[in-house]
Amino acid sequence: MPTISLSFLRFHLFRLWREVPVAFMALVFGALALVAAAAIWVVQWQRAADAEQAVHALMRTPARAGHSTDPAQPALPDFNSAEFVAMLMKVADRTSLPVDEISFALDDAEGMPYLRYRVKLAVTSRYPVVRRFADQFRAELAHVSLDAIHCRRENLSDVDVNCDLALSAFFRKPARG
């Protein structure tokens, strides 16, 4: 029975090829597109299933307080305002960035698993120095992020720019006891 079906199919495909080659080519390309779409669907379905398993695995393993579950993310340090300010000013001194003004604010930590310490800096310097400072503190202080930077010049001929930098430093929440 299968040999009859194959010979029947082969006969009609060759007949279609001889009589209407455009329809035959459309049939071949349609079949190839169907196979490609099915292969893409299988790959995407497998990726979705893997992602769902990863999410379920993360939900099953409870995160210990103060420890990062992702090895690529650093563990947050304990909150010490004076030590943090000293480290930030040390980076500014090393990059020769004069700090005109600095302000700090500790966010209300209700409902968050970490403390967020907002820092605003006003500086006047050359733009490459400001960029070097931003690169340096990101390299040395992994728990600090640059939220915003706004630079302006009084005159186009001025070499120095006035910049306002907004930073966020994240710290481990103290254990309640």
Helices and strands as residue ranges (DSSP letters): H 2-19, H 21-60, H 81-94, E 99-106, E 114-125, H 127-140, E 144-152, E 161-172
